[in-house]
Amino acid sequence: MASENAKFTVNNLFNVEGWVCVVTGGGTGIGLMIARAFANNGAKVYITSRRRDVLEKTAKYWGSSLAHPQGKLIPAVCDITSKDSIRQLVDEVRKNETRVDVLVNNAGGLGAKEVGKQDESVQALAEDLFNDDPAQWEDVYRTNVIGAFRVSAAFLPLLHAVTMSRPSHTGSIINISSIAGITRNTSDHTKYSVSKAANVYLTTMLAQKFRSKTIRVRVNNIAPGIFPTEMAGEQAQIPADRMGRDEEIAQATLMLACNQYAYGQTIAIDGGYLLAHG
């Protein structure tokens, strides 16, 4: 009876001790919030970014005082828009690990605001939008959609390897999109919003592709609202009446990582933004 009750304790429900995690864009912002959630609960977390100095500073500052003695933050430079860089990251992880329990595709780019204005003439708006630089679309898509797709593919064997050591446990991919990909309010960042909508669908597609008996990797998605990050915009009026807190992203991530029954889900952690703004 006692053992049956023990499985409902928080420590057992969200136990990630000894796990191996990879968090792209883990040096700052939401990626760092997620990396700290795993590391402070005993996981070994590889944090990636293009900027080595940011990674090393982050690992030194936050990794030196983790709440769990087994937790680690390990810097690993990676540009997710480069196939060669992704391969190098996978090779680096594979040198030290036989599996990856969780991959968090968090790295992303905001892109430039549209130049068109709501109150300008039809002709002026048409010209502004038509003359938009296609390279800006490509840059945002290359990071927010193609990058997540390629990183997921590259880590698939290591994610699948989880079931070999723990048959009842599956490797997990968690994509970080945005409510910008769900709401109708683009805030003049159409390229970003469309790319995040594509990221939401990418989650569904990968969840279908990786759900077979021969692969067994779960794919889910978190769509954050307004959190204190480098990309955060102005705070809108929402039911929560505040920005999100670090631990609220952490709670959602740990749930999707640990809940072996969650497949293909998109969870909006938005303080009620979608209720207020649709």
N, C-alpha and C positions, 0 to 999 in steps of 0.2 A: 504493500500500500504506500509506504513512504517513498519508494523508488518511482512509483507511478506519479505521485504528486510532485516529485523533484523535477520532472521534465517540464513543469510549468513555471519554474523559476526563471527570472530574467536572464541569469547567467547561462542557462541551458537553451532558452529560446533564441538567444542572439549570441551564441558562442562562436567567435571567429579566431580563437586562440590557435596559433600555429598555421593559420591560413597564409597563402601567398596571393597578393593582390597587385594589380597594375592599374594605375590611375593616370591617364593622359591629361596634360594640363594640370598636373597636381601640385605645381609650385605656388599657385595663388588662387584666390577666389573660391568658388564652389568645389573645385578639384581638391584644394587643400583641406577644406572642411571634411570632405569625404575621406581623404587619405588619413587625416587625424582620427576620424571615427574608427577606422580599422586598426591603425597602429596603437591607439590607446586601449584597445581591447585584445592586444596580443598578436596581431597579424604583422607579417613582413610585407611592407608596401613599397613598391617601386613607383616613384613619382617621376613623370616625364615632362619635358618642356624643351623648346629650342634654346632656351637661355640657361646655360650651365651655372652662371653666377647666381641666378635666382634660385635654382634647385639646391645648390650647395648651401646658400644662406638659409633657406627654408629648412633643410634637413638638419642643419646645425642648431638652429634656433628652437624648432619644435621637437626635434628628435632627441634632444638632450634631457628632456624632462617628461617623458611619456609616463602615463599612469600605469602601464603594464610593463613588467620587466622584459617580456619577450618581444614587445613591439619594436618595429624598426621602420624608419623612413630612409629609403635608398634612392639617391638621385641617379637618373638615367636619361641622358640627352636624347631627344628624338624629335624629328620634324615629321609629323604625320602626313604631310603632303608629298613626302618622298618615299618611294618604295624601298630604296636602298637603306634609308634611315630606319624604316620600320623593321626590315630584316635584321639590321644590326642590333636593334632593341631586343627582338626575339632571341637572337643568338646570345646576347648578354644575359638575359634572364635564364635561358636554357643551360648556360654554364653552371649555374648555381641551383636550379630548381628542376624537379621532375614533373611539376604540374603548376597550373595557375588556377586558383579557386575562383577568383573574380577579376574580370576586366571591366574597368569603368572608362567608357569613351566620353570624356568630358571636354577635351581640347576643342576650342571653337573660336570663330572670329565674327565680329559684329559687322564689319564692312561700313561703307560710307552711307550717309543719309541721302535720300533723293533730293535733287535740286528743285523739283517742281513744287509749287505752293498751291494750297487748296483754293485760294481766292483769285488766282490768275486766270486769264482768258483761256478758252478752249484751245485755241491755236498755240498759245505760248506753252501750255501744259503738255500738249501733244509733242511739240518740238523738244521740250526739256526731257521728256521720258524717252522719246525715240532716239535722241542723241546720247543717251546714257552709255557709258563705257562698258562693253560686254566683259572686259577683263575683270571688272569688279564683281560681276555675277560669278565668274569662274573661280575667283579667289575664295569667295565665301563658300561656294559649293565644294571646292576642293578640300577645304578644311572640315566643314560641318557635316558633309554627307559622304564624300568619297573617302576621306581620311578614316572615318569611323568604320566604313565598310571594309577597307583594306586591313586596318588593325585587327578587326574581328576575325577576318580570314586568316591572317598570319598567326594569331594566337590560338586558333581552333584546336590544333593537336594537343597543346598544353592544357587547354580547358577540358578537352575530352578525357585527358589522362587522369582527371580527378576521380572518375568512376572506377578506375583500375585499383586504386587504393581504398576507396570507400564506395562500394556498390550502391548504397542508398543515397549517395550524395552526388549532385550534378555540378559541373562547372557553370558559371553564371556570367553573362554579359549584361551590364547596365549602361544604357545610353542616356546621356544627359541632353535633353532637347531644351525646350522652353515653352512657356505659355504663349510666346510669340508665334509658335507654330500651330496654335489652336484658336486663339482669339482673332476676331476680325479687325482689331485695332493694330495697325502696322507701326504707328509712331514714326512714319517716314523712313522705316527700315524694311522696305519690301523684300529686298534680296535676303536679308537675314531671316525674316519671317517665313518666306517661302522655303528656304533651306532647312529651317527647323521643322516645318510641316513635312518635308521630305524625310527628315531624320525620324520623325514619329512613324512614318510608313516603313522606313527602313527597319525599324524595330519589329514591326509586324512580319515583314518579309523574312528577316533573319530568324525570327522565332519559329516560323513555319519550316524553314530550311533545316534548322538545327534540332528539330524536335524528334527526329527519327530514333529508333531503338539502337541504331549503330553509332549515333553521335552523342545524344543525350547532353545537350548544352542548352540551358534556359536563357532567353533574351527578354529583358524588360526595359522600361524607360521611365525616367523621371522628368517631368516638365516643371522646372522651378518658376516661381513668380519673381518678385523683386527682392533680391538679396544684396547685401553690401559687398559688391564686387567691382572690379575695374570697368565692367561693361554695364553696370546698373544705370538706368535712366532716372528720370524724375519719379518720385513716389506718387502713385495714383491713389485716389480715395477708394479704399477697399475695406471690407468688414473687419479685418484684423487691425486696421488703422496703424500699421507699422511695416517695416521691412521684416523679412524672415530672419531667423536666428540660425547660427551655425548648426546647433544641435538638432534643428528641425529637418535639415537636409540629411544629417547623420542618421536620424531615426528612420527615415524613409529608405535610405540606402541599405542599412543593416537588415531591414525587414525583407527587401527584395533579394538580398544576398542569401539570407538564411531560410526563407520560406520556400521549401522545395516544391510547392504546389502553385507557385506564381509563374505563369507562362504568357508572354506576349502582352503584358499590361503596360499601360501608360498612366502614371499617377501624377496628378497636378498638385504640387505643394506651393500654393499661391496666395494663402491668406484670404481666399474668397475673391480673388481678382476676376475670375471668369464669371462668378455670380453677379458681380457689379458691372462688368464691361462686356461680357459675352465673347 
